[in-house]
């Protein structure tokens, strides 16, 4: 009976590591790039409407 109890725990640890790696390697960098890009686009967009085109 104790062997059946240990299998889900091992499976949970493997699943936790896979989830951790996906989050840290794929999701967080992608979200960081997307958020920084969206922030830059928002600033550019607001400057285009609030300040007008660049002059001399």
N, C-alpha and C positions, 0 to 999 in steps of 0.2 A: 504494500500500500504506500509506503514512503516513496517508492520509485515513481508512482503516478503523481505524487504531490510535487516532486522535483521537476518533472518535465514542463509543466506550465511556467514555472519560475525561470527555467533556462530559456524557454521560448520568449518570455516577456523581456528578459535581458537582451536577447538578440534583436528583438523587435525595437526595444528602446534605443539600442546602438544604431540601428538602421535609421530610425526616425531622427535621432540626433545628428547623424551624418548628413542626411538629406536637408535638414534645417540649416546646418552650419555651412555646408558646401554649396548648396543650390539656392535655397529659398532666401536666406538673409542677404547674400550678395545681390541677388536679382532684385529684391525689394529695395535695397539701398540705392542701386543704380536707377531704378524706376522713380523713387522718391526724389532723388537729387535732380534727375532729368525733369520731372514734373515741376519742381521748384524753379529751376532755371527757365523753363518754358513759361511759367506763370509770370516771372519777373520780366522776361522779354515781352510778353503779351501786354502786360500793364504799361511798360515803358512805351510801347508802340502807340497805345491809345492815350495815355496821360501826357506824354511829352511830345508826341508828334514825331515826324521824321527828323533825322539829323540835319542840322543846318550847317552853314559855314561859320 
